[in-house]
Amino acid sequence: MKFTKMQGIGNDYVYVNCFEETVENPSEMAKKVSDRHFGIGSDGLILIKPSDVADFEMDMYNADGSRGSMCGNGIRCVGKYVYDYGLTDKTSITVSTPSGVKYLELTVEEGKVERIRVNMGAPILEPEKIPVLPEKMGKNNDFHGKQIVNAPITIGGQEYHITAVSMGNPHGIVYLDDVQGLDIEKVGPLFENHSCFPDRVNTEFVKILDDHTAEMRVWERGSGETLACGTGACAVAVASILNGYTKDCVTVKLLGGDLEIFWDREENQVYMTGPAEIVFDGEIKNC
């Protein structure tokens, strides 16, 4: 099986061109290739497939083999892959995902894609659609039918305040004075597996730097801490605007680099702009 390893500001996946290759058991393959000691090493596996409703389909799996619904950094890499490897010559393309069809604008320099702008769609703020179960968050949390913004939640015996947003996958955004000193390996799984998140949750720990800049670390369901999360950066921008911390254009600083996020509130669409890079090509024998 031929593959390409790619990364978007450090969020790395193994990509397989399913126009040419067949992956019989993608869940098991995701676990195999993601292992950083005995495999290729990645945050998961992304299959690029033909689509009946878009130019391409993105089918993604997390490092633990669970199927993902959307990945912002991953979809930027898909955009770069299909152009750089000659699957398309268009600079405006569509990609279908379990979270709907996404629209990509590719910036090409010297024949290669350098930056990608993705219309990530409308943020989902209704608890039942994220999904979040407010009654399991703790006392005095009656958020049924309402947005969960700066809501108290008890995790590991400590009270935090959380804002819930879905960008095709569930996110819980928590604001802290210090994100670098956070013991994310300890607290991340407690958020991920809390009973109020029936599908588990990606948790962003955020420090606001000014009214257009936020710093974050992310604990992703099924993968643990990653260097970047595109949907998470979008969720952070939306949450920061809802809380009155930032303006509508936000630079989100992640461990792997920066993403530019714009929430067009008139159209209710979130746009993410950032880079994507090819790391190397390879082939797995006897897979």
C-alpha positions in Angstrom: 0.0 0.0 0.0 1.4 3.3 -1.1 0.9 6.3 1.3 1.9 9.9 1.9 2.6 11.3 5.3 1.4 15.0 5.6 1.1 17.5 8.3 -0.9 20.7 8.9 1.0 22.7 11.6 2.1 19.5 13.2 -1.2 17.6 13.0 0.0 14.7 11.0 -1.8 11.9 9.2 -1.1 9.1 6.8 -2.9 9.7 3.5 -3.9 7.0 1.1 -5.1 7.6 -2.5 -8.1 5.3 -2.8 -8.4 6.1 -6.5 -5.4 3.6 -6.7 -5.3 1.8 -3.4 -7.8 -0.3 -1.4 -7.8 -0.4 2.4 -9.8 -3.4 3.6 -9.9 -2.6 7.3 -9.2 1.1 7.8 -9.8 1.0 11.6 -7.1 -1.6 12.2 -4.8 0.1 9.6 -5.2 3.4 11.4 -4.0 1.9 14.6 -1.1 0.2 12.8 0.2 3.2 10.9 -0.4 5.7 13.8 1.9 3.9 16.2 5.0 6.1 16.6 7.3 3.3 17.6 6.2 0.3 15.5 4.3 2.1 12.7 4.7 5.2 10.6 3.7 7.5 13.3 0.7 9.8 13.0 -2.5 11.2 14.6 -4.5 8.9 12.3 -5.3 7.7 8.8 -7.1 9.7 6.1 -8.4 8.0 2.9 -8.9 10.1 -0.2 -11.8 8.6 -2.2 -14.1 9.3 -5.2 -17.3 11.1 -4.2 -20.8 11.2 -5.8 -21.5 14.6 -4.2 -18.2 16.4 -4.3 -14.9 16.4 -6.1 -13.4 14.1 -3.4 -14.3 12.3 -0.2 -12.2 12.4 3.0 -12.6 9.3 5.2 -10.7 9.7 8.4 -9.8 7.5 11.4 -8.2 8.4 14.7 -5.1 6.9 16.1 -7.2 4.5 18.2 -9.1 3.3 15.2 -12.3 5.2 15.8 -13.8 7.0 12.9 -13.6 10.7 12.8 -16.2 13.1 11.4 -14.0 16.1 10.5 -10.5 17.4 10.7 -9.6 20.9 9.7 -5.8 20.3 9.3 -6.5 17.0 7.6 -8.8 18.5 5.0 -6.2 21.2 4.1 -3.7 18.4 3.5 -6.3 16.7 1.3 -6.5 19.9 -0.8 -2.8 20.0 -1.2 -2.6 16.3 -2.0 -5.1 16.2 -4.8 -3.6 19.2 -6.5 0.1 18.5 -6.0 -0.3 14.8 -7.1 -2.4 15.7 -10.1 -5.8 14.4 -9.2 -7.2 17.9 -10.1 -6.0 21.1 -11.7 -8.8 23.2 -10.0 -7.9 25.7 -7.3 -11.5 25.7 -6.0 -12.6 22.2 -4.9 -15.2 20.5 -2.8 -14.6 17.6 -0.3 -17.3 15.5 1.2 -17.0 14.5 4.9 -19.4 12.9 7.4 -19.9 16.5 8.6 -21.0 17.7 5.1 -19.4 19.0 2.0 -16.6 21.5 2.6 -15.4 24.2 0.1 -11.6 24.8 -0.3 -9.7 27.6 -2.0 -6.1 26.6 -2.9 -3.3 29.2 -3.1 -0.7 27.9 -5.6 2.9 29.1 -5.8 5.3 27.6 -8.4 2.9 24.8 -9.1 2.4 23.7 -5.5 -0.3 24.4 -3.0 1.1 26.6 -0.2 -2.0 27.7 1.7 -5.6 26.6 1.9 -8.7 28.4 2.9 -11.6 26.2 4.0 -15.2 27.1 4.5 -15.8 25.0 7.6 -19.5 25.8 7.6 -21.8 27.0 10.4 -20.9 26.4 14.0 -23.4 24.2 15.9 -24.3 25.6 19.3 -27.5 23.7 20.3 -26.5 21.3 23.1 -28.5 18.3 21.7 -26.8 18.6 18.3 -23.2 19.0 19.6 -24.0 16.7 21.6 -23.9 17.7 25.3 -26.1 16.5 28.1 -26.5 19.6 30.3 -28.2 17.7 33.1 -24.9 15.7 33.6 -22.7 18.8 33.9 -23.6 19.5 37.5 -26.0 21.5 39.5 -27.8 24.6 38.1 -27.1 23.7 34.5 -30.4 24.1 32.7 -29.1 24.7 29.2 -31.6 22.6 27.2 -32.3 24.5 24.0 -29.8 27.2 24.9 -26.2 27.8 24.1 -23.7 26.4 26.6 -21.4 29.5 27.1 -19.2 29.8 30.1 -21.1 27.1 31.9 -19.8 25.6 35.2 -18.7 22.0 35.1 -16.9 19.9 37.7 -14.0 17.8 36.4 -11.8 15.7 38.8 -13.2 17.6 41.8 -12.3 21.0 40.3 -14.8 23.5 38.8 -14.1 24.8 35.3 -16.2 26.9 32.9 -16.8 25.5 29.5 -18.3 26.7 26.2 -19.6 24.0 23.9 -19.3 24.2 20.1 -19.5 21.7 17.3 -17.7 22.2 14.0 -18.8 18.8 12.7 -17.3 17.3 15.8 -17.8 18.2 19.5 -15.6 20.7 21.3 -15.4 22.0 24.8 -13.5 25.2 25.2 -12.0 26.1 28.7 -10.3 29.4 29.4 -7.3 29.4 31.7 -4.6 31.9 32.9 -1.9 29.4 32.1 -2.1 26.7 29.4 1.6 25.8 29.2 1.7 24.6 32.8 -1.4 22.5 32.4 -1.1 18.8 33.2 -3.1 17.9 30.0 -2.3 14.2 30.2 -4.2 14.1 33.5 -7.1 16.4 32.9 -7.6 15.8 29.2 -9.0 12.3 29.5 -11.4 13.5 32.3 -13.0 15.9 29.9 -13.0 13.5 27.0 -14.8 10.8 28.9 -17.2 12.9 31.0 -20.7 11.6 31.0 -22.1 14.9 29.7 -20.4 14.2 26.3 -22.1 11.0 24.9 -19.8 11.0 21.9 -16.8 12.0 23.9 -15.3 15.5 23.3 -12.3 17.4 22.0 -11.2 19.8 24.7 -9.4 23.1 24.0 -7.6 24.8 26.9 -7.2 28.5 25.9 -5.5 31.7 27.1 -6.6 34.9 25.5 -3.7 37.1 24.5 -5.6 40.1 23.1 -8.8 40.8 21.3 -7.6 39.1 18.1 -5.2 36.4 19.4 -5.7 33.2 21.4 -3.3 30.5 22.5 -4.5 26.9 22.9 -3.6 23.3 23.6 -5.9 20.6 22.6 -6.8 17.1 23.9 -8.4 15.2 21.0 -10.8 12.3 21.6 -9.2 9.1 20.3 -5.7 10.7 19.9 -4.7 12.6 23.0 -2.8 15.8 22.9 -1.9 16.8 19.3 0.1 19.7 18.0 -2.9 21.2 16.3 -6.6 20.8 15.6 -8.2 22.8 12.9 -11.8 22.3 13.9 -10.7 23.0 17.5 -9.2 26.4 16.4 -12.5 27.2 14.7 -14.4 26.3 17.8 -12.0 28.4 19.9 -12.6 31.4 17.7 -16.4 31.0 17.9 -16.3 30.5 21.7 -14.0 33.5 22.2 -16.4 35.7 20.2 -19.4 34.4 22.0 -17.7 35.2 25.4 -16.8 38.7 24.2 -13.1 38.0 24.4 -12.1 38.6 20.7 -13.3 40.2 17.5 -14.5 38.2 14.5 -11.0 37.6 13.1 -8.8 35.5 15.4 -5.3 34.2 15.1 -5.2 31.0 17.0 -1.8 29.9 18.2 -1.3 26.2 18.5 1.7 24.1 19.5 2.4 23.4 15.8 1.8 26.9 14.4 -0.9 29.5 13.7 -4.3 29.4 12.0 -6.3 32.4 10.9 -10.0 32.0 11.7 -12.8 34.3 10.6 -16.4 33.9 11.7 -18.6 35.7 9.2 -21.6 36.2 11.4 -23.8 37.6 8.7 -23.5 34.4 6.6 -22.8 32.3 9.8 -19.9 30.6 8.2 -16.5 30.0 9.7 -13.4 30.2 7.5 -10.0 28.7 8.4 -6.8 29.5 6.6 -3.4 27.7 7.0 -0.6 25.7 5.4 -0.2 22.0 4.6 3.0 20.1 3.9 4.1 16.8 2.5 6.5 15.0 4.8 7.3 11.9 2.8 6.0 9.2 0.5 6.3 5.5 1.3 5.0 2.0 0.8 3.9 -0.6 3.3 4.5 -4.2 2.3 2.3 -7.2 3.3 -0.5 -5.0 4.7 
